[in-house]
Amino acid sequence: MRLVQIAQHASDLQRAAVFYAALLGAEARAVFDPPGLLFFDLDGVRLLLESGAPSSLVYLAVPDVRESVAELRGRGVEIVAEPQVIFSHANDRLGPAGTDEWMAFIRDSEGNTVGLVSQLPQ
């Protein structure tokens, strides 16, 4: 079994398309309006943005969360929580051994919180 799709609330599809295209560095894969569906591809998992979906907490992997937050702040994106180490990976059960799990949280164009995650060498 594998994850196929994640849905996230978006009141304004055009605004969400601009925000997520910039955040993900990729254009939307498909738009169906009506009924109001916007899709991005996250390495084989579809991110569906639609008005009828509830807000979800989506975590996105970024190369270095500290650099991503600095860049997003420069673009005027609201930072909900600054980058910090959440835990260290002593083994490979949840991430590469010898790395620290960094997280930060931002607010998207639709008011949803989005987590950014990096696993960086200790």
BAKE-440937 format. One record per residue: residue number from 1; x, y, z of N, C-alpha, C, O, CB in turn. Coordinates in Angstrom, 1 decimal. Glycine has a CB too. Example, Ala and Ser with C-alpha at 12.3 -4.5 7.8 and 13.67 -1.06 7.14 Angstrom:
% BAKE-440937
> num  n_east  n_north  n_up  ca_east  ca_north  ca_up  c_east  c_north  c_up  o_east  o_north  o_up  cb_east  cb_north  cb_up
> 1  13.2  -5.7  7.8  12.3  -4.5  7.8  13.2  -3.3  7.8  14.2  -3.3  8.5  11.3  -4.5  9.0
> 2  12.8  -2.2  7.1  13.7  -1.1  7.1  12.9  0.0  7.9  13.4  1.1  8.0  14.1  -0.6  5.7
END
This chain:
% BAKE-440937
> num  n_east  n_north  n_up  ca_east  ca_north  ca_up  c_east  c_north  c_up  o_east  o_north  o_up  cb_east  cb_north  cb_up
> 1  0.8  -1.2  0.0  0.0  0.0  0.0  0.9  1.2  0.0  1.9  1.3  0.6  -1.0  0.0  1.2
> 2  0.5  2.3  -0.7  1.2  3.5  -0.7  0.3  4.7  -0.7  -0.9  4.6  -1.1  2.2  3.6  -2.0
> 3  0.8  5.8  -0.3  0.0  7.1  -0.3  -0.2  7.6  -1.7  0.8  7.7  -2.5  0.7  8.1  0.6
> 4  -1.4  7.9  -2.1  -1.7  8.3  -3.5  -2.0  9.8  -3.6  -1.5  10.5  -4.5  -2.9  7.5  -4.1
> 5  -2.7  10.3  -2.6  -3.2  11.7  -2.7  -3.4  12.3  -1.3  -3.8  11.6  -0.4  -4.5  11.8  -3.5
> 6  -3.1  13.6  -1.2  -3.4  14.4  0.0  -4.3  15.5  -0.4  -4.0  16.2  -1.5  -2.1  14.9  0.7
> 7  -5.3  15.8  0.3  -6.2  17.0  0.0  -6.0  18.1  1.0  -5.8  17.8  2.2  -7.7  16.6  0.0
> 8  -6.0  19.3  0.5  -5.8  20.5  1.3  -6.8  21.5  1.0  -7.1  21.7  -0.2  -4.3  21.0  1.2
> 9  -7.3  22.3  1.9  -8.3  23.3  1.7  -7.7  24.5  0.9  -6.6  24.9  1.2  -8.9  23.8  3.0
> 10  -8.5  25.0  -0.1  -8.1  26.2  -0.8  -9.3  26.9  -1.2  -10.1  26.4  -2.0  -7.2  25.8  -2.1
> 11  -9.5  28.1  -0.7  -10.7  28.9  -1.0  -10.6  29.6  -2.4  -11.6  29.7  -3.1  -10.9  30.0  0.1
> 12  -9.4  29.9  -2.8  -9.1  30.6  -4.0  -8.1  29.8  -4.8  -6.9  29.9  -4.5  -8.6  32.1  -3.8
> 13  -8.5  29.1  -5.8  -7.6  28.2  -6.6  -6.5  28.9  -7.3  -5.4  28.5  -7.3  -8.4  27.4  -7.6
> 14  -6.8  30.1  -7.9  -5.8  30.8  -8.6  -4.7  31.3  -7.6  -3.5  31.2  -7.9  -6.4  32.0  -9.3
> 15  -5.1  31.8  -6.5  -4.1  32.3  -5.4  -3.3  31.1  -4.9  -2.1  31.2  -4.8  -4.9  33.0  -4.3
> 16  -4.0  30.0  -4.7  -3.3  28.8  -4.2  -2.3  28.2  -5.3  -1.2  27.8  -5.0  -4.3  27.7  -3.9
> 17  -2.7  28.3  -6.6  -1.8  27.8  -7.6  -0.5  28.6  -7.7  0.5  28.1  -7.8  -2.6  28.0  -9.0
> 18  -0.7  30.0  -7.5  0.5  30.8  -7.5  1.4  30.5  -6.3  2.6  30.3  -6.4  0.1  32.3  -7.5
> 19  0.8  30.4  -5.1  1.6  30.1  -3.9  2.3  28.8  -4.0  3.5  28.7  -3.7  0.6  30.1  -2.7
> 20  1.6  27.7  -4.3  2.2  26.4  -4.3  3.1  26.2  -5.5  4.1  25.4  -5.3  1.1  25.3  -4.4
> 21  2.9  26.8  -6.6  3.9  26.7  -7.7  5.2  27.3  -7.2  6.3  26.8  -7.5  3.4  27.5  -9.0
> 22  5.2  28.5  -6.5  6.4  29.1  -6.0  7.0  28.2  -4.9  8.3  28.1  -4.9  6.1  30.5  -5.5
> 23  6.2  27.7  -4.0  6.7  26.9  -2.9  7.4  25.6  -3.4  8.5  25.3  -2.9  5.6  26.6  -1.9
> 24  6.7  25.0  -4.3  7.2  23.6  -4.8  8.2  23.7  -5.9  8.8  22.8  -6.3  6.0  22.8  -5.2
> 25  8.2  24.9  -6.6  9.1  25.1  -7.7  8.6  24.3  -8.9  9.4  23.8  -9.7  10.5  24.6  -7.4
> 26  7.3  24.1  -9.0  6.7  23.4  -10.1  5.3  23.9  -10.4  4.6  24.3  -9.5  6.7  21.8  -9.8
> 27  4.9  23.8  -11.6  3.5  24.2  -12.0  2.5  23.1  -11.6  2.9  22.0  -11.5  3.4  24.6  -13.5
> 28  1.3  23.5  -11.5  0.2  22.5  -11.3  0.2  21.5  -12.4  0.4  21.9  -13.6  -1.2  23.2  -11.1
> 29  -0.2  20.3  -12.1  -0.3  19.2  -13.1  -1.6  19.2  -13.8  -1.7  18.9  -15.0  0.0  17.9  -12.5
> 30  -2.7  19.6  -13.1  -4.0  19.6  -13.6  -4.9  20.6  -12.8  -4.8  20.7  -11.6  -4.6  18.2  -13.7
> 31  -5.8  21.2  -13.6  -6.8  22.1  -12.9  -8.2  21.7  -13.6  -8.3  21.7  -14.8  -6.5  23.6  -13.2
> 32  -9.2  21.5  -12.7  -10.5  21.2  -13.2  -11.4  22.2  -12.5  -11.8  22.0  -11.3  -10.9  19.7  -12.9
> 33  -11.8  23.2  -13.2  -12.6  24.3  -12.6  -13.7  24.7  -13.6  -13.4  25.4  -14.5  -11.7  25.5  -12.2
> 34  -15.0  24.4  -13.4  -15.5  23.6  -12.3  -15.0  22.2  -12.3  -14.6  21.6  -13.4  -17.0  23.7  -12.2
> 35  -15.1  21.5  -11.2  -15.7  21.8  -9.9  -14.8  22.5  -8.9  -15.2  22.8  -7.8  -16.2  20.6  -9.3
> 36  -13.5  22.8  -9.3  -12.6  23.5  -8.4  -11.6  22.6  -7.8  -11.4  22.5  -6.6  -13.4  24.2  -7.3
> 37  -10.8  21.9  -8.6  -9.8  21.0  -8.2  -8.4  21.4  -8.8  -8.4  21.7  -10.0  -10.1  19.5  -8.6
> 38  -7.4  21.5  -8.0  -6.1  21.9  -8.5  -5.1  20.8  -8.0  -5.1  20.5  -6.8  -5.7  23.3  -7.9
> 39  -4.3  20.2  -8.9  -3.4  19.1  -8.5  -1.9  19.5  -8.8  -1.6  20.1  -9.8  -3.7  17.9  -9.3
> 40  -1.1  19.2  -7.8  0.4  19.2  -7.9  0.9  17.8  -7.7  0.2  17.0  -7.1  1.0  20.2  -6.9
> 41  2.1  17.5  -8.3  2.7  16.2  -8.1  3.8  16.4  -7.1  4.7  17.1  -7.3  3.2  15.6  -9.4
> 42  3.8  15.6  -6.0  4.8  15.6  -5.0  5.5  14.2  -5.1  5.3  13.4  -4.2  4.2  15.8  -3.6
> 43  6.4  14.1  -6.1  7.2  12.9  -6.2  6.3  11.6  -6.2  6.6  10.6  -5.6  8.2  12.7  -5.1
> 44  5.2  11.7  -7.0  4.3  10.6  -7.2  3.1  10.6  -6.3  2.2  9.7  -6.5  5.1  9.3  -6.9
> 45  3.0  11.5  -5.4  1.8  11.7  -4.5  1.1  13.0  -5.0  1.8  14.0  -5.1  2.2  11.7  -3.0
> 46  -0.2  12.9  -5.3  -0.9  14.1  -5.7  -1.3  14.9  -4.5  -1.8  14.4  -3.5  -2.2  13.7  -6.5
> 47  -1.0  16.2  -4.6  -1.5  17.2  -3.7  -2.7  17.9  -4.3  -2.6  18.6  -5.3  -0.4  18.3  -3.3
> 48  -3.9  17.6  -3.8  -5.2  18.2  -4.3  -5.5  19.4  -3.4  -5.6  19.3  -2.2  -6.3  17.1  -4.3
> 49  -5.7  20.5  -4.1  -6.2  21.7  -3.4  -7.6  22.0  -3.9  -7.9  22.0  -5.1  -5.3  23.0  -3.7
> 50  -8.6  22.1  -2.9  -10.0  22.3  -3.3  -10.7  22.9  -2.1  -10.3  22.8  -1.0  -10.6  21.0  -3.7
> 51  -11.8  23.7  -2.5  -12.5  24.4  -1.5  -13.3  23.5  -0.5  -13.5  23.9  0.6  -13.5  25.3  -2.1
> 52  -13.7  22.3  -1.0  -14.4  21.4  -0.1  -13.6  20.6  0.8  -14.1  19.9  1.7  -15.2  20.5  -0.9
> 53  -12.3  20.6  0.7  -11.4  19.8  1.5  -11.2  20.5  2.9  -11.2  21.7  3.0  -10.0  19.5  0.8
> 54  -11.0  19.7  3.9  -10.7  20.3  5.2  -9.2  20.7  5.2  -8.4  20.3  4.4  -11.0  19.3  6.4
> 55  -8.8  21.6  6.2  -7.4  21.9  6.3  -6.7  20.7  6.9  -7.2  20.0  7.7  -7.2  23.1  7.3
> 56  -5.5  20.5  6.3  -4.6  19.4  6.8  -3.3  19.9  7.1  -2.9  21.0  6.7  -4.5  18.3  5.7
> 57  -2.5  19.2  7.9  -1.1  19.6  8.2  -0.3  18.8  7.3  -0.1  17.6  7.6  -0.8  19.5  9.7
> 58  0.3  19.4  6.2  1.1  18.7  5.3  2.6  19.1  5.6  2.9  20.3  5.8  0.7  19.1  3.8
> 59  3.4  18.1  5.6  4.9  18.3  5.8  5.6  18.1  4.5  5.4  17.0  3.9  5.4  17.4  6.9
> 60  6.4  19.0  4.1  7.2  19.0  2.8  8.6  18.9  3.1  9.2  19.7  3.9  6.8  20.2  1.9
> 61  9.4  18.0  2.5  10.8  17.9  2.6  11.5  19.0  1.8  11.1  19.2  0.6  11.3  16.5  2.2
> 62  12.4  19.7  2.4  13.2  20.7  1.7  14.7  20.5  2.0  15.0  19.9  3.1  12.8  22.2  2.2
> 63  15.6  20.9  1.1  17.0  20.6  1.4  17.5  21.1  2.7  18.2  20.4  3.4  17.8  21.1  0.2
> 64  17.2  22.4  3.0  17.7  23.0  4.3  16.6  23.9  4.7  16.4  25.0  4.1  19.1  23.7  4.1
> 65  15.9  23.5  5.8  14.7  24.3  6.3  15.1  25.7  6.7  14.3  26.6  6.5  14.1  23.6  7.4
> 66  16.3  25.9  7.1  16.8  27.2  7.5  16.9  28.2  6.3  16.4  29.3  6.4  18.1  27.2  8.3
> 67  17.4  27.7  5.2  17.5  28.5  4.0  16.1  28.7  3.4  15.8  29.8  2.9  18.4  27.8  3.0
> 68  15.3  27.7  3.4  13.9  27.8  2.9  13.1  28.9  3.6  12.4  29.7  3.0  13.2  26.5  2.9
> 69  13.2  28.9  4.9  12.5  29.9  5.7  13.0  31.3  5.4  12.2  32.2  5.3  12.6  29.6  7.2
> 70  14.3  31.4  5.3  14.8  32.8  5.0  14.3  33.2  3.6  14.0  34.4  3.5  16.4  32.7  5.0
> 71  14.3  32.3  2.6  13.8  32.7  1.3  12.3  33.0  1.3  11.9  34.0  0.7  14.1  31.6  0.3
> 72  11.5  32.2  2.0  10.1  32.4  2.1  9.8  33.7  2.8  8.9  34.5  2.5  9.4  31.3  2.8
> 73  10.5  34.0  3.9  10.3  35.2  4.7  10.6  36.4  3.7  9.8  37.4  3.8  11.3  35.3  5.9
> 74  11.6  36.3  2.9  11.9  37.4  2.0  10.8  37.6  0.9  10.7  38.7  0.4  13.2  37.1  1.2
> 75  10.0  36.6  0.7  8.9  36.7  -0.2  7.6  37.1  0.5  6.5  37.2  -0.2  8.7  35.4  -1.0
> 76  7.7  37.3  1.8  6.5  37.8  2.5  5.6  36.7  3.1  4.5  37.0  3.6  5.7  38.7  1.7
> 77  6.1  35.4  3.0  5.3  34.3  3.6  5.4  34.4  5.1  6.5  34.6  5.7  5.9  32.9  3.1
> 78  4.2  34.2  5.7  4.2  34.2  7.2  4.9  33.0  7.8  4.5  31.8  7.4  2.7  34.3  7.7
> 79  5.8  33.2  8.7  6.5  32.1  9.4  5.7  31.9  10.7  5.7  32.7  11.5  8.0  32.4  9.6
> 80  5.2  30.7  10.9  4.4  30.3  12.1  5.4  29.9  13.2  5.2  30.3  14.3  3.4  29.2  11.8
> 81  6.3  29.1  12.8  7.3  28.6  13.8  8.7  28.6  13.1  8.8  28.0  12.0  6.9  27.2  14.4
> 82  9.7  29.1  13.8  11.1  29.2  13.2  11.7  27.8  13.2  11.3  26.9  13.9  11.9  30.1  14.1
> 83  12.7  27.6  12.3  13.4  26.3  12.2  14.0  25.9  13.6  14.6  26.7  14.3  14.5  26.4  11.2
> 84  13.8  24.7  13.9  14.4  24.1  15.1  14.6  22.6  15.0  13.9  22.0  14.2  13.6  24.5  16.4
> 85  15.6  22.1  15.7  15.8  20.6  15.7  14.7  20.0  16.6  14.5  20.4  17.8  17.2  20.3  16.3
> 86  14.0  19.0  16.0  12.9  18.3  16.7  13.5  17.1  17.4  13.1  16.9  18.6  11.8  17.9  15.7
> 87  14.4  16.4  16.7  15.1  15.3  17.4  16.2  14.8  16.5  16.4  15.2  15.4  14.1  14.1  17.6
> 88  17.1  14.0  17.1  18.3  13.5  16.4  18.0  12.0  16.1  17.5  11.3  16.9  19.6  13.7  17.3
> 89  18.5  11.6  14.9  18.3  10.2  14.5  19.6  9.4  14.9  20.6  9.5  14.3  18.1  10.1  13.0
> 90  19.4  8.6  16.0  20.5  7.8  16.4  20.6  6.5  15.6  21.6  5.9  15.5  20.3  7.4  17.9
> 91  19.5  6.1  14.9  19.4  5.0  14.0  18.6  5.3  12.8  18.2  6.5  12.6  18.8  3.7  14.8
> 92  18.4  4.4  11.9  17.7  4.6  10.7  16.2  4.4  10.7  15.6  4.3  9.6  18.3  3.8  9.6
> 93  15.6  4.2  11.9  14.2  3.9  11.9  13.3  5.0  11.3  12.3  4.6  10.6  13.8  3.6  13.4
> 94  13.6  6.2  11.6  12.7  7.3  11.1  13.4  8.3  10.1  12.8  9.2  9.6  12.1  8.1  12.2
> 95  14.7  8.1  9.9  15.5  8.9  9.1  17.0  8.5  9.2  17.3  7.6  9.9  15.4  10.4  9.5
> 96  17.8  9.1  8.3  19.2  8.7  8.3  19.9  8.8  9.7  19.9  9.9  10.2  20.0  9.4  7.2
> 97  20.6  7.8  10.1  21.3  7.9  11.4  22.4  9.0  11.3  23.0  9.2  10.2  22.0  6.5  11.7
> 98  22.6  9.7  12.3  23.6  10.8  12.4  23.1  12.1  11.8  23.8  13.0  11.6  24.7  10.4  11.6
> 99  21.7  12.2  11.7  21.2  13.5  11.2  20.2  14.0  12.3  19.7  13.3  13.1  20.4  13.3  9.9
> 100  20.0  15.4  12.2  19.1  16.0  13.0  17.8  16.3  12.2  18.0  16.7  11.0  19.6  17.3  13.7
> 101  16.7  16.1  12.8  15.4  16.5  12.1  15.0  17.9  12.4  14.7  18.2  13.6  14.2  15.5  12.5
> 102  15.1  18.8  11.4  14.7  20.2  11.5  13.3  20.4  11.0  12.9  19.8  10.0  15.7  21.1  10.8
> 103  12.5  21.2  11.7  11.2  21.6  11.2  11.0  23.1  11.4  11.5  23.7  12.3  10.1  20.8  12.0
> 104  10.1  23.6  10.5  9.6  24.9  10.7  8.2  24.9  10.1  7.8  24.0  9.4  10.5  26.0  9.9
> 105  7.4  25.9  10.4  6.0  25.9  9.9  5.7  27.3  9.3  6.1  28.3  9.9  5.0  25.6  11.1
> 106  5.0  27.3  8.2  4.6  28.5  7.5  3.1  28.5  7.3  2.5  27.5  7.5  5.4  28.6  6.1
> 107  2.6  29.7  6.9  1.2  29.8  6.6  1.0  29.9  5.1  1.7  30.8  4.5  0.5  31.0  7.3
> 108  0.2  29.1  4.4  0.0  29.2  3.0  -0.9  30.3  2.6  -1.5  31.0  3.5  -0.4  27.9  2.4
> 109  -1.2  30.5  1.4  -2.1  31.6  0.9  -3.5  31.4  1.3  -4.3  32.4  1.3  -2.0  31.7  -0.6
> 110  -3.9  30.2  1.7  -5.2  29.9  2.1  -5.5  29.8  3.6  -6.5  29.4  4.1  -5.7  28.6  1.5
> 111  -4.4  30.1  4.4  -4.5  30.1  5.8  -4.2  28.8  6.5  -4.3  28.6  7.7  -5.9  30.5  6.2
> 112  -3.7  27.8  5.7  -3.3  26.5  6.2  -1.9  26.6  6.7  -1.1  27.3  6.2  -3.4  25.4  5.1
> 113  -1.6  25.8  7.7  -0.2  25.6  8.2  0.4  24.5  7.4  -0.1  23.5  7.2  -0.2  25.3  9.7
> 114  1.7  24.8  7.0  2.5  23.8  6.2  3.8  23.6  7.0  4.5  24.6  7.3  2.7  24.3  4.7
> 115  4.2  22.3  7.2  5.4  22.0  7.8  6.5  21.8  6.8  6.3  21.3  5.7  5.3  20.8  8.7
> 116  7.7  22.3  7.1  8.9  22.1  6.3  9.9  21.3  7.1  10.1  21.6  8.3  9.5  23.5  5.8
> 117  10.4  20.3  6.5  11.3  19.3  7.2  12.6  19.1  6.4  12.6  19.0  5.2  10.6  18.0  7.4
> 118  13.7  19.1  7.2  15.0  18.7  6.6  15.7  17.8  7.6  15.6  17.9  8.8  15.9  20.0  6.4
> 119  16.4  16.8  7.1  17.3  15.9  7.9  18.7  16.3  7.5  19.2  16.0  6.4  16.9  14.4  7.6
> 120  19.4  17.0  8.4  20.7  17.5  8.2  21.7  16.8  9.1  21.4  16.4  10.2  20.7  19.0  8.4
> 121  23.0  16.7  8.6  24.0  16.1  9.4  24.2  16.8  10.8  24.0  18.0  10.9  25.4  16.2  8.6
> 122  24.5  16.0  11.8  24.6  16.6  13.1  25.9  17.4  13.2  26.2  17.9  14.3  24.6  15.4  14.2
END
